[in-house]
Amino acid sequence: MALIRWDPFRDIMTLRDKMNRLFDDTVKGEEKDLFGSTWAPSVDIYETENELVLNAEIPGINEEDIEVKIEDNTLTLRGERKLEEETKEENYHRIERSYGSFFRSFSLPHYIDQEKINAEHDNGVLRIYMPKKPELKPRSIRVIKPEKKKLSVKQPKSKAKK
């Protein structure tokens, strides 16, 4: 039997994330059933030298059912995963995947060039590429030693005797 190390903070962090989503949705004016089957796709956000990249897991959702919008420095993902109509709901033994609409929003940093943001959907993953503004990209500055200049000391002119 393998021992699994219990991390009490993992459960606390999960609870905090769920509470943040609950309050974010309520504050933003989203009408959602608090105890219903709302869901939100898992998201990874990472930064490279030239851009910020957001990966959202949205398997089973077509591109037409996804809305990506930028407004007031906020990136919003909205969409819906529909239950297949081919099988009647009463024929299921178990439904573990979440269905219905979702909503996620993210504040964008000031250094993102919002005009050049693009998105692609492939194999159940939505990727949003957010390029950085050129003037804010990190750059290296070379440090050099100052040149030693010979200092010439000027002698005050002596007053000529008359």
C-alpha positions as CSV (number, residue, x, y, z in Angstrom):
1,M,0.0,0.0,0.0
2,A,1.4,3.3,-1.0
3,L,1.4,6.2,1.3
4,I,0.1,9.5,-0.1
5,R,1.3,12.7,1.6
6,W,-1.7,14.8,2.7
7,D,-1.4,18.5,1.9
8,P,-4.1,20.5,3.9
9,F,-3.2,23.6,2.0
10,R,-4.2,22.1,-1.4
11,D,-7.8,21.8,-0.2
12,I,-7.8,25.3,1.2
13,M,-6.4,26.7,-2.1
14,T,-9.1,24.8,-4.0
15,L,-11.8,26.2,-1.8
16,R,-10.3,29.7,-2.2
17,D,-10.4,29.4,-6.0
18,K,-14.0,28.2,-6.0
19,M,-15.0,31.1,-3.7
20,N,-13.2,33.6,-5.9
21,R,-15.0,32.3,-9.0
22,L,-18.3,32.5,-7.1
23,F,-17.8,36.1,-6.1
24,D,-16.3,37.1,-9.4
25,D,-19.4,35.8,-11.2
26,T,-21.7,37.5,-8.7
27,V,-19.9,40.9,-8.9
28,K,-19.8,40.9,-12.7
29,G,-23.5,40.5,-12.8
30,E,-23.6,37.0,-14.3
31,E,-26.9,35.3,-13.7
32,K,-25.9,31.8,-12.5
33,D,-27.5,29.3,-10.3
34,L,-25.1,29.2,-7.3
35,F,-25.9,25.6,-6.5
36,G,-26.5,24.3,-10.1
37,S,-24.2,22.7,-12.5
38,T,-22.2,25.7,-13.6
39,W,-18.6,24.9,-14.6
40,A,-15.5,26.7,-15.7
41,P,-12.8,25.4,-17.9
42,S,-9.3,24.9,-16.4
43,V,-6.9,27.6,-17.5
44,D,-3.1,27.8,-17.6
45,I,-1.4,31.2,-18.2
46,Y,2.3,31.6,-18.8
47,E,4.6,34.3,-20.0
48,T,7.3,34.1,-22.6
49,E,9.8,36.8,-23.7
50,N,7.3,38.1,-26.3
51,E,3.8,37.3,-25.1
52,L,1.4,36.0,-22.5
53,V,-0.3,32.7,-23.4
54,L,-3.6,31.4,-22.0
55,N,-4.5,27.7,-22.5
56,A,-8.1,26.8,-21.6
57,E,-9.3,23.2,-21.6
58,I,-12.6,23.1,-23.4
59,P,-13.1,19.6,-24.9
60,G,-16.3,18.9,-26.8
61,I,-17.0,22.6,-27.6
62,N,-17.0,23.9,-31.1
63,E,-15.4,27.2,-32.1
64,E,-18.8,28.6,-32.9
65,D,-19.8,28.1,-29.2
66,I,-16.9,30.1,-27.8
67,E,-16.8,33.8,-27.4
68,V,-13.5,35.6,-26.6
69,K,-14.0,39.3,-25.9
70,I,-11.7,42.2,-24.7
71,E,-13.4,45.1,-23.0
72,D,-12.0,47.6,-20.4
73,N,-8.7,45.8,-20.1
74,T,-10.5,42.5,-19.3
75,L,-10.3,39.3,-21.4
76,T,-13.6,37.3,-21.2
77,L,-14.2,33.7,-22.2
78,R,-17.8,32.6,-22.6
79,G,-19.3,29.5,-24.1
80,E,-21.4,26.5,-23.7
81,R,-20.9,22.7,-23.6
82,K,-24.1,21.0,-24.8
83,L,-25.2,17.5,-23.8
84,E,-25.4,15.3,-26.9
85,E,-28.9,14.8,-28.1
86,E,-28.3,11.3,-29.6
87,T,-28.6,9.6,-26.2
88,K,-31.6,10.3,-24.0
89,E,-30.7,11.5,-20.5
90,E,-32.6,8.7,-18.8
91,N,-30.4,6.1,-20.6
92,Y,-27.2,7.4,-18.8
93,H,-25.9,5.5,-15.8
94,R,-23.7,8.3,-14.8
95,I,-22.9,11.8,-16.0
96,E,-19.7,13.2,-14.5
97,R,-18.8,15.8,-17.1
98,S,-20.2,19.3,-16.6
99,Y,-22.5,20.8,-19.2
100,G,-24.0,24.2,-19.6
101,S,-22.6,27.6,-20.1
102,F,-19.3,28.9,-18.7
103,F,-17.8,32.3,-18.1
104,R,-14.3,33.3,-17.2
105,S,-12.7,36.7,-17.1
106,F,-9.1,37.9,-16.6
107,S,-7.6,41.3,-16.0
108,L,-5.0,42.1,-18.7
109,P,-1.6,43.6,-17.7
110,H,-0.9,47.1,-19.1
111,Y,1.9,45.8,-21.3
112,I,-0.3,43.7,-23.5
113,D,-0.9,44.9,-27.1
114,Q,-4.7,44.3,-27.2
115,E,-4.9,44.9,-30.9
116,K,-2.7,41.9,-31.7
117,I,-4.3,39.3,-29.5
118,N,-5.3,36.1,-31.4
119,A,-6.8,32.8,-30.5
120,E,-6.9,29.3,-31.9
121,H,-8.8,26.2,-30.9
122,D,-7.3,22.7,-31.5
123,N,-7.9,19.3,-30.0
124,G,-10.0,20.6,-27.1
125,V,-7.6,23.4,-26.1
126,L,-8.2,27.1,-26.7
127,R,-5.0,29.0,-26.9
128,I,-5.0,32.8,-26.7
129,Y,-1.8,34.6,-27.6
130,M,-1.4,38.1,-26.1
131,P,1.8,39.8,-27.5
132,K,3.6,42.4,-25.4
133,K,3.9,45.9,-26.6
134,P,7.4,46.3,-28.2
135,E,8.5,49.2,-26.0
136,L,7.9,47.2,-22.9
137,K,9.8,44.1,-23.8
138,P,12.8,43.4,-21.6
139,R,16.1,44.4,-23.0
140,S,19.6,44.1,-21.8
141,I,21.8,47.1,-21.2
142,R,25.5,46.7,-21.4
143,V,27.5,48.0,-18.5
144,I,30.9,49.5,-19.4
145,K,33.7,51.1,-17.5
146,P,33.9,54.8,-18.0
147,E,36.9,56.0,-19.9
148,K,39.5,57.6,-17.7
149,K,40.1,61.1,-19.0
150,K,43.1,63.1,-18.1
151,L,42.0,65.9,-16.1
152,S,43.8,69.1,-16.8
153,V,43.8,71.6,-14.0
154,K,43.7,75.1,-15.2
155,Q,45.8,77.5,-13.3
156,P,44.3,80.8,-12.5
157,K,45.7,83.6,-14.5
158,S,48.0,85.8,-12.5
159,K,47.3,89.4,-12.6
160,A,50.1,91.3,-14.4
161,K,51.9,94.0,-12.4
162,K,51.6,97.4,-13.8
